[in-house]
Amino acid sequence: MYYKRQEAFRYVFPESIPAICEVYQYINDTKVKIQTFDAYILDISPNGMRAASKTDIELKDEFILIFSFQLAGTLIHFTGQLIRKRNAGGSFEYGVQSDGSSALRDQIVSSLKVYTKEQLKKQKSQGR
């Protein structure tokens, strides 16, 4: 797929990561929460993620999504915009582009390093 070639790296989780998503919209220069729902992170990169949920969100440019989840013991608040939506049977898959925050990118990269080390340790211990 084209979008994956432009990423420095994209990590696909062996098991999806549970998350809470909050949808916001600016109304008269005020940030208003539209809804909150459960979601699952399928893959992530420093610049975006793919998430799934049973909740159907309208694909609108003015929506701001904040996904909150734990990755390797770190609480991450991934802020971004919905750029893609796909019906996946009983759920919906969403492509979310990050807001470009360098602090968020650094947090994702460092958390993924710890997470992958933990996954390798698990695989080695199960293989013995």
C-alpha positions as CSV (number, residue, x, y, z in Angstrom):
1,M,0.0,0.0,0.0
2,Y,1.3,3.4,-0.9
3,Y,0.8,5.1,2.5
4,K,3.0,2.6,4.3
5,R,6.0,3.3,2.0
6,Q,6.2,6.9,3.2
7,E,6.5,5.9,6.9
8,A,9.8,5.5,8.7
9,F,8.2,2.4,10.2
10,R,4.7,1.1,11.0
11,Y,4.3,-1.4,13.8
12,V,1.4,-3.9,13.4
13,F,0.4,-5.3,16.8
14,P,0.1,-9.1,17.2
15,E,-3.0,-8.4,19.4
16,S,-4.8,-5.1,19.2
17,I,-4.3,-2.6,21.9
18,P,-7.5,-1.4,23.7
19,A,-8.1,2.4,23.7
20,I,-10.7,5.0,24.5
21,C,-11.4,7.5,21.8
22,E,-12.9,11.0,22.4
23,V,-14.2,13.0,19.4
24,Y,-14.0,16.8,19.6
25,Q,-15.1,19.6,17.3
26,Y,-14.6,23.3,17.5
27,I,-17.9,25.2,17.7
28,N,-17.7,29.0,17.9
29,D,-14.0,28.7,18.9
30,T,-14.8,26.4,21.7
31,K,-13.6,22.7,21.8
32,V,-16.7,20.6,22.4
33,K,-16.7,16.8,23.1
34,I,-19.0,15.1,20.6
35,Q,-18.7,11.5,21.8
36,T,-16.5,8.9,23.6
37,F,-16.3,5.2,22.6
38,D,-14.1,2.1,22.9
39,A,-11.6,1.3,20.1
40,Y,-8.7,-0.9,19.4
41,I,-5.3,0.1,17.9
42,L,-4.3,-2.2,15.0
43,D,-1.1,-0.6,14.0
44,I,0.8,2.6,14.7
45,S,3.6,4.8,13.4
46,P,5.0,8.1,14.6
47,N,2.7,9.9,12.1
48,G,-0.5,7.9,12.2
49,M,-2.5,4.8,13.3
50,R,-5.1,2.4,12.2
51,A,-7.8,1.7,14.7
52,A,-11.1,-0.3,14.8
53,S,-14.3,0.2,16.6
54,K,-18.0,-0.8,16.5
55,T,-18.8,2.9,16.6
56,D,-19.5,4.6,13.3
57,I,-17.9,8.0,13.1
58,E,-18.7,10.4,10.3
59,L,-15.6,11.2,8.2
60,K,-15.4,15.0,8.8
61,D,-12.3,17.2,8.6
62,E,-13.3,19.3,11.6
63,F,-13.3,16.3,14.0
64,I,-10.4,16.0,16.3
65,L,-9.9,12.5,17.7
66,I,-7.9,11.7,20.9
67,F,-7.1,8.0,21.4
68,S,-5.9,7.2,25.0
69,F,-4.1,3.9,25.5
70,Q,-1.3,2.1,27.4
71,L,1.7,1.0,25.5
72,A,4.6,-0.6,27.4
73,G,3.5,1.0,30.6
74,T,3.2,4.5,29.1
75,L,-0.2,6.3,28.8
76,I,-0.4,7.8,25.3
77,H,-2.9,10.4,24.2
78,F,-2.7,10.2,20.4
79,T,-4.3,13.3,18.9
80,G,-5.2,13.4,15.2
81,Q,-7.7,13.6,12.4
82,L,-9.7,11.0,10.7
83,I,-8.4,10.5,7.1
84,R,-9.9,7.2,6.1
85,K,-12.8,5.0,7.1
86,R,-13.6,1.4,6.0
87,N,-16.5,-0.9,6.9
88,A,-15.0,-4.1,8.2
89,G,-18.1,-6.3,8.7
90,G,-19.3,-5.8,12.3
91,S,-16.9,-2.9,12.9
92,F,-15.2,0.0,11.3
93,E,-11.5,0.6,10.6
94,Y,-10.2,4.2,10.8
95,G,-7.0,5.7,9.5
96,V,-5.9,8.5,11.8
97,Q,-3.2,11.0,11.0
98,S,-1.4,12.5,14.0
99,D,-1.4,16.2,14.7
100,G,2.4,16.3,14.0
101,S,3.5,16.9,17.6
102,S,7.2,16.0,18.0
103,A,6.6,15.0,21.6
104,L,3.9,12.5,20.5
105,R,6.3,11.1,17.9
106,D,9.1,10.7,20.4
107,Q,6.7,9.1,22.9
108,I,5.5,6.5,20.3
109,V,9.0,5.6,19.2
110,S,10.3,5.1,22.7
111,S,7.2,3.1,23.8
112,L,7.4,0.9,20.7
113,K,11.1,0.1,21.5
114,V,10.2,-1.0,25.0
115,Y,7.1,-2.9,23.7
116,T,9.0,-4.8,21.0
117,K,11.7,-5.8,23.6
118,E,8.9,-7.1,25.9
119,Q,7.4,-9.1,23.0
120,L,10.7,-10.6,22.1
121,K,11.2,-11.7,25.7
122,K,7.7,-13.3,25.8
123,Q,8.5,-15.2,22.5
124,K,11.8,-16.5,23.9
125,S,10.3,-17.6,27.2
126,Q,7.4,-19.4,25.4
127,G,9.9,-21.1,23.0
128,R,11.8,-22.8,25.8
